[in-house]
Amino acid sequence: MNTSKARITAIGSYVPEKRLTNHDLEALVETNDEWIVQRTGIKERRIAADTEYTSDISIKAVENLQERYGKSVDDVDMIIVCTMTPDFKTPSVSALVQAKLGIQNTGAIDLNAACSGFAYGLHMANGLITSGLNRKILVIGAETFSKILDYRDRSTCILFGDGGGAVLVEYDEEKPSFIASHMGTDGALANNLYCTDLSDRMFGNELAVNGFVTQNGREVYKWAVNTVPKGMKALMEKAGYDNDQVDWFVPHSANLRIIESICSRNGLPLERTIYSLEYYGNTSAASIPLSLSQGVLEGKIKAGDRLLLYGFGGGLTHAGMLVDWSI
């Protein structure tokens, strides 16, 4: 188990106004609502405006956090933005967030672990605060995936959407949030989910070079439903917990069929699972904070609940943690 001195003290979220429904997609690609819902559980997703980028979504998520909890971010000493769709290669999204929010004395870093990003960001924040290096950290998961999608590719464009969520993690050794964590990487399978940039080769093999997300959905599905349950079991063993001690399972909202399979293999009922994919789609690093925010707003997640968070995706990476929710 972790010895933590960090607590999650506030959460906020934001999604763009534009909705892209399954019926809208019928005009773009050969598909239909029934086919998409049956295979993914997704009904619609939000799409960023042409002039709206990941930094804009990140800032609005933090502003929502401030509105909901009355929290100041003036004394934040580290900003971690988890994303694989930054506005620029440099400056970082976190630097743009710092500038817009006017935070004077803070570090700023972007973290790219794709759909596992938010779980990795929380892990890093817990480590930095528990070690004494930082006292107050913004962890943001935000994406504008619509800007790297090929809307002629049915295998990807039906899945992804845009949005963001933010949490504030503060020093608190009396009521820490973080119980235990587990993570792993299967880089040898990286060619099953990628988006090209400077290189057009991986492991010596040529890739599709178009700047769009490319995915072998079947292989990613197989990897996820085998890897995540094992990771969850390892996490629970580290903590010495069983399923009855978990109030809510909050996985990455990749695909409802993946989530159903993971729950079935681990004996966690779907009724105790919170996901955000139905109306937001797969929002990569934003999916877990969006789910958490939604769960809080709907009155499902309450102070004192114990949550099992688990992210998985590009890399291929996965990361999970047990959290005491105390907001």
Secondary structure, DSSP 8 states (H G I E B T S, - for coil): -----EEEEEEEEE--SEEEEHHHHTTTSS--HHHHHHHH---EEEE--TT--HHHHHHHHHHHHHHHH----TT--EEEEE-SS-S-SSS-HHHHHHHHHT--S-EEEEE--GGGHHHHHHHHHHHHHHTTS-SEEEEEEEEEGGGG--TT-HHHHTTB-EEEEEEEEEE-SSS--EEEEEEEE-GGGGGGEEE-SS-SEETTEE---SSSEEE-HHHHHHHHHHHHHHHHHHHHHHHT--GGG-SEEEE--S-HHHHHHHHHHHT--GGGB---HHHH-B-GGGHHHHHHHHHHHTT-S-TT-EEEEEEEETTTEEEEEEEE---
